Every structure is written in structure tokens, then in C-alpha cells.
């Protein structure tokens, strides 16, 4: 998942069944290095595709931001940030 809208269904489902939700982001020196990530992938994801995914990466993944996420249209999916 790179964007909040992708996590929304999973978070809502987990909360509905009283699971705790915790997002953990890897903290390695190569975590945002497309070339290194392409070398390490077990799924054959290309370096170009990884670059595209990193360009869409959203860092603000608190649960309220995901729950308040709205899909604006089918071509471009964006979430508004929760300002609290």
C-alpha cells in the first residue's frame, strides 16, 4: 500500500472486529531506493514500477487519516488530510 485509500477497507474491517491496527514502516538505508528495492523484490516488480509507487507514497498513515480518506474520482484517488 502506498496511499491511505488502499488501506481504508482493511482498517475499517479490522476495527469492526476489534483488532488493533498498527502500521510499521521499514527503516533501512535502502527503503526508498528503487534500484535496491527492485533487486530485493520477490514478486518481480520492476524498478520503474517501484519509482511510480514511491512517487505516490503517503507518509501520514494515522488511523483517523485513513478512516477520513475520500476517493475523489476513479482516475485519481486522493485522500484529504485529517486536520486535528
LINLIN-V258473 format. One record per backbone hydrogen bond with DSSP energy under -1.0 kcal/mol. NH is the residue of the N-H (numbers start at 1). CO is the residue of the C=O. Records with the same first field share a line. If there is no record, write none. Layout:
# LINLIN-V258473
NH: CO + CO
This chain:
# LINLIN-V258473
7: 4
8: 4
11: 7
12: 8
13: 9
14: 10
15: 11
16: 12
17: 13
18: 15
19: 14
31: 28
33: 30
37: 33
38: 34
39: 35
40: 36
41: 37
50: 46
51: 47
52: 48
53: 49
54: 50
55: 51
58: 2
61: 59
66: 62
67: 63
68: 64
69: 66
73: 76
